[in-house]
């Protein structure tokens, strides 16, 4: 009730209440009021009221006639016809009321009007709403005119044979009957209060006014009495309420709907404009608005301008691993952190997947840009929590200062080139230099070729043996991916692996490497070679792969390789998220495989992961081993790593061994396994099968030089 009542204006409520309140003074001071309106004053007022009734009823009829052409509603047309009939009858009644000889005609027509109005209006409400054609309009109004002529003729014939007392009795019965019909009308209309509150309230008010009018007519015994005059006033009010209802339905409500449509259209246009110039996920301005802004004010050379291009490091690999939904949440979190530190005069935008651009239209100093990059790096130190994933939000940033004759697209492209180059340096931000443009075309072509390389079988694996220093035998090999390009020839892994991670190809490529290595280990076993463990590197993108554990398990089952002969290697930089990594590595370890940390000592992680992770082996990076015979600091670091691993009961593998002096130092320190060119370079699986014995002869020769043969005999 409260909901629909709020839709009705207060003044409309008072329109309804005040006429009803007038009944009180009319009942209390009827004689005094009649004393004021005597003689010609009363007759003139009564005439004015009758004229107004004719005007209102004719207005309703005309309005319904005009509006029907737009609504084509049967109810609208029939209401117009009823009031057209009432208007004509009122006009005739007014004519007869001016003559005492025809007063009986006035009374008879009055009775007829009350019957037509009460019955007609009730029937219209009961009619089921439907659409009519335009032909009905002229037909019904002409029919109504003929109906009025016939009705007046019948009244004329019947009135001559009715006595005055009988006419008064019929008049009272008609008013009583009209009251009953109006009450029924109120009950029916009340059902539509919630659906159409305003229209229903006006119709109910009209019905109540007609009831009051009928009551006054019943009590009035004289047409010149105050009761008769009051009845006419309430009849006039009823027609006024009818007109308001028709006006609201046919004019006001359609106009309000038109205004609402206009408002909705404007809002939709604003939303479309916002969508056209803003990113759906971060709600930041997009590339369209950025380029539009650059076009409008970039060439104002009064002040220095710049663009900072920002990307989430390895976002393509993360996206393919954790899914679109989670990566979008990650991107939104990054956007929030960028917005939190962006100064008011910086224009932050979202470009494409994993990339943001900040346009500065007034650069005061270069140091200002550097400080912003440092602040942004600091803001991204804390991991980004996305569902169960705790992700590192490392950013690469490229800065380009505007130069004369550059377009907005060129300025943006130069900032992106600097951003790409920033991936290779620890600071992760870099200013654009002209040389950066020279390599971009070649990199793009290489990325395109990389998409087809896997399908064209252009990848292959080489294997580098790992020698057990206690037994002098090859117990494991590391699988190393290689790319033989059809036109470029050999492409270094240092070139294509980062590209594969950026464009998301590292997931299918990593699966192929793992499956190929497991199949090869099983092939060597079938060829009669002693079982050898195969070590496979995992990329950062694979660690975020949701089905990594299931994929490894499925490959082991399909290749029938015993799990202990597979070793997965992670880099130290992947151990930043200890909670997530601990769970993942325990699930992998439960399969029966080995876990190793590659490039140990080059990362920035806390060493606490060594006690939490189910690690079997540490691999000392070649950068420490390279200068072992010549640099005491490197010797101290390597010795410390070996000692720490021994206390943690971990095996140690040293990579990049090329000199006998390096081997001697590592053996004295208690290193378990050696991998490097001193024993063997990475070779094909066929070479390992064919030269397995020769490789061991070479190992014996190297170890013999150190005169430690007695330590190798089991």
N, C-alpha and C positions, 0 to 999 in steps of 0.2 A: 504493500500500500504506500509506504514511504517513497519508494522508487518512482512510481508514476505521479505521486502528488508533487514531487520536486520538479517534474516537467511542466507543471501548470504555474503560470505567473501569479503573483499575489493579487494583482489588480483584477485578474479574471475571476479569482475566488470571490473578491468583493462584489464584482458584477452580479454574482449569483446570490450572495448573502443579503446585500442591501435591499433588493426588491422584495425579498421575503420579509425583511424587517419592517418594510412599509405597511405590512398588513396590520401591525400593532396600532399605529396611530389611526389608521383607517377605521379599525374596529372601535377604538376608544373615543375618537372625536369625529365620528361620521357626520353628526348633525351640525356641529360647528363648521366643518369644512364645506358642507353643502350650503351653509348660509353664506359663505364667501362667494361660491360659484353659482349665483342665481341669475336667472334671466338670460340675457344675450351672452353674458360672459361664459356661462356653462355651455350653451349651444355652440359658441365659437370654439371653445376648447375641445369639445367633443368632435366637432368637424375637423379640427387640426389633427386629432388622434386618428380619426378614420382615414384622412388623407395620407398620414404617415404610414398607416397600415397598408394602404394601397401601394404606396411608393416602395415599402420594404418587400412586400410580396411580389411586386412586379420586378424589383431588382433581383430577387432570388430567381425568378423565372428566367429573366434575361441572362443572368450570370450562368445559370445551368445550361442555357441554350448555347452560349458562347464556349463554355468550358468543355462541353460534350465533344466538340470536334477534336480536342486533344486527348481527353480521357476515354471517350467511347464507352463509358460505364452506364449500364442500365439504371443503376440507382440514381446517378446524377441526372439522367434524362427524366426519370419518373418524378423525382423531387421537383424539377423545374415545371413539369406538367401540373402537379398538384397546386403549386403556388401560382401558376398561371391561371388555373381555374379559380382559386381563392381570390386573386387580384380582380378578375373580371366580375365575380359575384359580389365582392366588396364594392366595386365601382357601381354596379347596378343597385346594391343595397343603399349606397350613399344617395343615389338619385331618388329612390323611393322614400328615403327617410325625410326628405325635404318637403314632402307632401303628406298632409294628414289623410287624404283619401286613399293613398296607397301604403299606409303604415303596416297593414296586414302583410303586404308583399315583403316589406323590410324584415318583418319578424320571421316569415317563412324562409326567406333566403338565408337569414342568419342561422336558422336551424340546419338548413342544407349544408352551409359552410362547415359547421361544427362536425357534422356526420362525415363529410368528405375528408376533412383535415385529419380527424382521428383515425378513421379506417384506412385512408390512403397512406398516411405516414407509417402506420403499423405494418401494413402489407409491404411497403418498400423495404423496411428493416428485415422483414422475413424473406424477401426475395434473395435468391442466391446470386451473388455478384457474377456478372458475365459481360463480355464485350459485344457491342452492337455496331452495325454499320451506320454511315451517315444518313442513309435513306430514312432511318427511323425518326430522326429529329423533326423534319418537316411534317411527316405523317402524324406523329403523336401530338404536336402542337396544334395542327389543324383539327385533329380529332378532339382535342380538349376544347377548342373554340366551339365546335359543333355540340359537344357534350354540355357546355354552359348554356347554349341556346335552347337545347332540348330540356335541360333542368329548369330554366326559367319558365318555359312554356308549361311544363308539368305543374310547377308551383302555382302559376297563374290559374290553372284549371282546378287544382285541388283546394287552393285557399278560399275559393268562392263557396265551397260546400262545408268548410270547417268553421265551427263556432269559435269565438274568441277564447272562451274558457278551455275548450279542447286544444286550441293552439298553444295556450300557455302550458297546459299539462304536457303536451308533446315536447315543448321547448325544454321543460325541466327534465323530462326523461332522457332527452338527447344529451343534455349537459351531464347528467348522471352517467349515462352510457359512455360519454366521452372521457369522463374522469377514470372510469374502469379501464378503458383502452389506453389512456396515458400512463396509468400505473403499470399495465402490462408492458408498455413500451419502455418504461424506466427499468424494469426488471431485465428485459432483453438487452438493452443498451449497456447496463451495468457489467455484463459479461465481457465487454470489450474495453473496460477501463484500463486494464494493464497494457493491452495491446495498442489502443489509441486513446490515451487519457484526455487530451484536449478536446478532440471531436466528441467524445462520449460525454464529457462534462457539459459542453454547450447544448447537446441534444437533451440531456437530462434536465438542464436548467430550463430549456424551452418547454419540456413536458410539464415540469413543476409549475411554471408560470401559467400554462394553459389550464392546469388543475385549479389553481387559485382563481383564474378568470372564470372557469365554469362554476366554481362555488359562489362567486359573487353574482354571476348571472342567475343562479338558482334563487339566491336570497333577494335579488332585486325584483320588485313587483312593478316598478315604474321605470320606463326608459329614461326618465329625467332625474332619477335618483342618483345619489353619490355612488351606490353599489354598481350601477350600470356603468357609470363613468370609470370607476376603479377596474371593473372587468375589462373595459376597453384598453386601459393602460397596461394591464397584465397581458392582454392579448397582443398588444404592440410589443411589449418586452419579449414575449415568446417568439414573435416573428424576427425580432432583432437577434435573439439567440440562434434561431434557425439560420439567419443570414451569416452570422459569425461562424457557425459550423460549416456552412457551404463554402464560405470564403476561406476558412482555414484548410479545408480539404482540397479545394480546387486551386487556390492561389498561394496562401501562406506556406502550407506544408511543401508543395512542389518547389516554391522559391527557396525554402530552407534546405530542401534536398539538393537543389541546384547549387546553393552556396556551399553545402557540405561536399558536393562533388568537386566544385572548384577548389575548395581547401584541400581535399584529398589529392586532387590532381597536382596542385602546387607542392604538396608534401611529397608526392611520388616523384615529381620532377627533381625536387631537392635531394631525395634519396638516391635517385638515379645519377644525379650529378656527383653526389658524394661517392657512390660506388664506382663511378667512372674515374674519379681522381684520388681514390684511397684504396689501400690494401684491405682485403676482407678479414684477414687474421689479426694484424697488428693495429688496424685502423689508422696507420700512418699514411701521409700522402704518397702516391705511387709515382711510377716513372713518367706518366702522362703529365701530371701536375709539375713534376720536377723540370721536365723539358720545356713546359709552358712558362714556368717561372724564369728559367735560364734565358729563353728567347726574349722575354720582356725586359729584363734588367741586366743581362750579362755584359752588354756592350757599353754600359756606363763606366767610362774609364777614370772616373774621379777617384775611385778607391780600389784597392787590391781585392780580388775575389779568389775563392778556392773551393775545391771539392775534396772531401774525404770519403773514399770508398771503403766499405767495411764488409767482411764476410766471416761467417762462422766456419772455422777451420774444419775441413773434411765433412762438410755438411751433407754432401751427396751420399757419402758412405754411411753416415749416421742415419739419414732418411731411409735408405734402403734396408737398414738393419732394424730400426725400432718402429718403422711404419710411418705413414703420412700423418696420422692423428697426433702421435706423440712428438714427431718432429715439428709439427705446427705449434704445439704447446711450448716446445723449446724455443722456437723462433719468437713467440709472443713474450716469453720471459726475457729474452735478450733485448727485445724492443723496449720493454719496460725499464730495463737497466740503462739503456742508452738515453731514453727520454728523461730519466731521473737526473742526469748530469749535463744534458745539453743546455747551453746558455740560451736566453730568449731570442737572441739575434741569429742563432743557428737554425737552419731549416732541415729537419730530419725527415728522411723519406725511406720507404721500403721499396727496393728495386725488384728483385726476383728471388728465387729460392735461396735463402740463406744469405742474402746480400742487402746491405743498407747503404744509403748515401746521405751525407750531410753537406749541405751547401752553405757557405759562409759568404755573404755579400759585402762584408767589410772586414778584411783581415788587417788588424793593427800591426802585429808582428808575427814572424814565423814561429817564435817561441810559444806564442799563444796556441798554435796548432799542435805543436809537440806536447805541450802541457795537457791539452785535451786528450790526446792519444794515451798519455801516461795515466790520466785519470780514468779513462775507459778501461785500460788494462787492469787497473786496481779494482774497478767495480766488478770485473768479471772473475775475480779470484775465487770467490765461493762457488761451489758446484751448483748446477741448475737441477732442481729436483722435479722430474717428470715421471709421474706414477712411481714405478719401482726403480726407475733409472735415475742415477745421480751422475749428471753429465758435465764434462768440462767445457766451459764456454770460451775456448780460445778463439781470439779474433785476429784476422790479418787485415791491416789497414794500409791504404795507399793514398798519398796526398798529391794533388796536382794544383799548382798555382796558375791562374789564368794569364795567358799571354795574348797580345793583339792578334786579331784575325782568326782566333780559334772559335769554332761554333760550340754550342752547348754539348752536342754529341761528342765532339773531339775532347773537350775538357773532361767529360765523364769517362770516356774511353781511356784517357791517359791516367786518370786516377785508378781505374781498374787494373791497368797494366802494372802500376806500382804496387797495387794490392797483391797481384799474383807473385811478383818478385819478393814481396815481404814474407811469403811462405817459407822462404829458404833461410831466413836470418832469425836469430834468437829474439831480437827486439820486436819483431812482428809488425813494424810500421816503417814506411819508406817513402821518400819523395820521388816523384816522377823524373826520369832522365830520358833524353831522346833515344838512347841505345835500346831502351826497353821495347820500343815499337818494332824493332827489326826482327825479333824472335817470335812475335806473336802469331804471325801467319803460319810459320812452320809448326808451332805448337798446336794450333787448331787443326791443321791437316793430320798431325800425328794422332790427335784425339779421335778424329773421324776414322782413321785406319784401325785404331785400337778396338773400336766397336765390332769390326768384322774379323779381327785376328783370331778370336777363339773359335768362331764358326769355321774359319778356313784352316784350322789346325796349324797355325803359325807359331804357337807356343810349344816349347819342349822343356824338359828338366835335365839339368846336370846334377851330379852328386859329388860332394867333397867328403872323402873319408875322414873319420875321427878315430885316432889311434889311442888305445889303452896303453898307458906307459908302464903298467904293471905286468902286462902280458905280451906287449909288443904286437898286438893283433888289431885288425880293423873290426870293431864291434858295432859301429854305427856310422851313418852317413847323413849329411845335411842336404835336403832337396832344395835346389836353387832354380828359380824360374828364368827362362830365356825366351827372347822373342827374335825370330828370324823374319824380318820384314821382306816382302817380295821385291822391293826396289831399293830400300835403304840398307838392306843387309842386317847385321847384328845391331839391335837396339839395347842399350844398357838398362838393367833393371832400375838403376837410379833415376832413369828418365821416365820409363813407362809405368812403374809402380805408383809414384805419386799421382800421375794422371789418372790411373785406374781408380785410385781412392777418391779423387775429386769428382769423377763422373759416375761413380757408383758401380763400376765394373769389377771392383775388387771382390765382391761377393761371389759371382759366378766363377771368376778366375781362381779365387781361393779354394772353392769347392773342387775345381778341376785339378789343381795342384795336389790337394790332399788325396783325392781318389787315385790319381796317377801314381803318386809316391807309394801308397799302400799296395796297389797292384804290382808295382815293380818289386817291392820288398818280398811279396809272395812269389813273384816269378823267380827271383834269385834263389829262394828257398827250394823251389821245384827243380832248379838247375843243379842243385847239390851243394851250393855254397852254404857255409855256416850261417845261421840266422843272424841278421843284422837289423839293428834298430834304425828307423828312418826318422829324421827330425824335420818338421815342417813349421815354417813361420806363420803365425796368425797376425793378420792386420787388425788395426783398430776397428775398421768397419765390421769385420767378422765377429769381434767380441760383442758388438751390439746386436748381432744377428739373433733373433728371438729363438730360432730353432737350431742353434749351433750344436748343442749337445745331441739332439736327435739326429742331426746330419752326420756327425762323427760316428755315432753308434751305427747308423744305417750303412755307412761306407765300410766300417769294420766287418759288419755282417756280410755285406755283398762281396767284399774282396777276400773274406775268410782269413784275415790277418789277425794273429794273436795280439790283443791290445797292448801287451808290454813291449812290443816292438814298434810302437808308435810314440813319438815324443813331439808334443806341441810346444812351440817356443813363443813366449810373449816378450815384448820389450819393457824395460823398466818404466818408460813414460806411460805405459798403459795401466800402471798400478795406482794411479791417483785416487780412484774411487775404490777404496778398500772393501767396503761393505758389499757392493755389487760383485766385485771381482772375486771375493772370497767364496761366495755362494756358487758362482759360475765354475771356478776352478775345482771346487769340491765335487760338483756334479760331473765334470770331465774326469776327475781323478777316480770317481766311482766306477767308471767304465774299465779301469785297469791300465790306462795309458800313463806316460811319463810327462811331467811338466818341467820346463826349463825357462829361466829368465835370460834372454839374449841381451847383448850390449850392456852388461851390468857395469854400473859406475858412470854411465853417461847421462843418466836421467836426473830428475830433481825430486824424486819421491822420498818419503820417509822410509827408513829401513825397517820400520815396524812391520811392514808387510811380510818380511822374511819369516817371522814367527807365526803369522796368521795364515799365509798361503800354503797349500800342500805342494811345495816345490821339491823337486828331486835334484835339480842341477842348476849351477850358475855358470854363465858363459862370459869370460872376461873379454871385453871389447879389444879389438886390434889396436886402437889408439893408445892403450896403456902398454901393450906388449911391444909395439914398434920400437920404442926407445929404451927398452929394459936394459940393454948392456951399456947404455950411454947416459942415462938420466937416473940419478939416485931417487928422485921423487917418484918416478914411475915404478921403480923397483920396490919402493916402500909401499905404494898403493897396491901393487899386485900381491905382495907378500901378505898385506893386511887382508885382502879379499880371500886369499886361499886359507889363511888362518881362521877367519870368521866362518867360512864355509865348513871347515873341518869341525869346528865347535858346534855348528848347527847340523852336522851329519849330512851335508850336501856334497854331491860330486861337483868337480870343477873342470870346465873345458876352457882352454885358452885358444883364441882364434888368431889367425894371421901370423903363424909361426913361419918365418922364412930363413932364419939363421940358426946355426948350431948353438951359438952363445945364448940365444933366447931359450932354446930347448933345455940347455944345461941349467939355466937359472930356474926354470919352471920345475924341472925334475928335482932339483935340490929343495925347492919349496914345497914339494908334495902334490903337485898338480896331477889330476887323474887322467885327463884326456887332452890330446893335442890335435889341432886342426890347422892346416896351412900348407903353403906351397913347398915347404921343406920336405914334406912327405908326398903330397899330391895336390895338383890343382883340381878344380871341379872338372869331372869327366862324365862322359855319357854312360848310361847303364850298360851298354854293350862292352865298353872298355873295362868296366869293373868286372864283368863276367869273364872277359877274355884275359885280363891281366891281373887277376886277383892274386895269383902266386907271385908274379913279378913285383907287385906292389909290396908284398910282405918281404921279399928279398931286399927291396930298397929300404924298407923300414929297418931291417936288421943291420944293414950297412951303416945307416945313420946312427943307430943306437950303439953299434960297435965302436964307432969313433969316440964315443964318450966313455968307453970302457966300463959300462954298467951291465954287461951281459949277464953276470951272475944274479943280478936283481930281477931279471925278467923271467927266470926259470921258476915255474910253479912247483 
